[in-house]
Amino acid sequence: MALAARLVFLFLFRSSWCAPQQPCHPGDEFLGRCSNSASDAKPTCTELNLGYCNDMDYSRTIFPNILGHRTRVEAESGAEYLLLSVIHGLLNGECSPDIRLVGCSVLASPCRNDKMVKPCRSTCEALRKDCSHAFESIDMAWPYFLDCDRFFASDQEGCFDPLAGLKARQEQTLSNLSPEEPSTIIQFTYTSNSQMYSVLKRTAAKCSHISHVYSIGRSTEGRDLMVIEFSNNPGRHELLEPEIKIVGNMHGNEVLGRQLLIYLAQYLCSEYILGNQRVQAIVNTTRIHLLASMNPDGYELAASEGHLLNGWTNGRTNAQNIDLNRNFPDLTSVFYINRRSRHFRIDHIPIPDAYWFGKVAPETYAVMKWIRSLPFVQSASLHGGELVVSYPFDLSRHPREERMLSPTPDEQVFKLLARTYADAHATMSNNDTDRCGASFYRTGGIINGALWYSFAGGMSDFNYLHTNCLEITVELGCDKFPAEAELYPEWKRNKEALLSFMESVHRGLKGVVKDANGNGIKGATVSVRGIRKDVTTAEDGDYWRLLNPGTHILTATARGYSRVSKRVHLPHNMNKAGRVDFVLQKVPVEPDIDDHLFPTVDTWDRFDPYNQFERFSDPDLAQGGPEREEKPWWWNYFSQSGISPPNWLLRNA
């Protein structure tokens, strides 16, 4: 028995000794990470001669390398080397040349005394911590050959830092510079749709503690309507924190607003990290939502023609040839018809059922759902073609008057909002009659929308009559598609105006409407005597009411609760919103006279009643169903090169 056991052991030992080695797991081979091809090549030191790695701090390398490439030619033919050659462009220069240098240290490790020296694991881990967000922003997986555990060594094992020389050169350069305050660096160029998504995702990942991106839906051609949010608690509404939105590129050929919002997102992120106290105060006290492009399909058409060839209207509409700023429900006409009725509420006017039988653009549908889902306080829509700020109403109160002053009940508040942006802009409010928008110099660069020209179905009127939100329209300049050289000057002209507008949401009054037990009451109304426009409370009972300085009488009420009024004085020198809370007592519910005098099937909660447009906000689409099944935009770099497809770069592989 003992002899048999020895023979079996010897057989197994010899079999295992003679069996060919297979260092590559089958799954890794399928993903293109390595090959199971047998290699008897003896490790050999050779001169480092890889084009994209020739600036390493050593001159000799060794083959086979860590990844099993037996020769320089084999290494150069792999997807790993191709990735290093294009990574600077893919990531817009971020983490460059760090990623390339660390990648080269794996493909071509230094050779000392005829032995390979592996790169340091600590360098790899620091790189992954700082740069993984850049890969996530373009939906690319972290490269397998930068796996810190598999291909890197610890300090105790003996390793080298491939970034040591770069760090030393950077420190030397910094020491030669005169000491200055750190600043934000922004690349003032036009961005394609894919680049826009990448920049926004990368910005959100860089500032994940104050920012995140989300999609509110898809365009006609399936492009994301991507919003980037800034808040000290991103992703959720905080009690008494006002919410503000800024929308750009509603008309696809009016491109400056789109670029300004992309720059603003980068500015808020970078300046917050650098300790800019003003930016930190804005972000810490406000929830900001930036929709850089409401019409990415129209932009695609306008950008294909470019600055010099783009006409006045090409790309203005969406892919269905719908003007999005004429596609919202015309609630202004409903208001004009009923404005003399004492019982008609002009706030939160329902969407008429008839609207849904028309042609509703998916972009319009997505923005309407977005507006209804969050308690926005104020908003701006950025356009181009003039230099002026207009405010509601945009539809004339007289059907035969194309230019007629048509004020809202909040005319004075709207004027102050418009004045805030125009006065902070470098040239909008000056009296230079030779400037763009010279016809508005007498009004200081602001105008009532209907007094300028009248139209129905606008987004600003819809915001005002359907929600609590007050929205102004900012015309940024006469050139709808300015030359790229003008982007930086335009940013300088508008930066202060954008910051001031965001700060201006902290004016007027805010508070919480509670019941006797201290619970917030959702949907309670807060009215101001003399202003026929109420606001309603959010989920937790909080409200915001933009008001000018002065004495105001506020009344809070809710169905089934008592009515409480308070007299409030807002001084001119207040730099933040005053707080006024209400406590309502339960009372018996009485029949609402409006239910008898104005019977209607239309209610505020009745939205897309026939589910004709629900597909535009399909959560599977919003989370990236069909689109995620497609290969990402950068895949063509590899698929057209003739190499084995690097499936390891796909995040879902």
Disulfide bonds with the S-S distance in Angstrom:
Cys24-Cys34 1.96
Cys45-Cys111 1.51
Cys53-Cys104 1.96
Cys95-Cys131 2.02
Cys120-Cys159 2.06
Cys124-Cys148 2.06
Cys207-Cys269 1.90
Cys436-Cys478 1.89
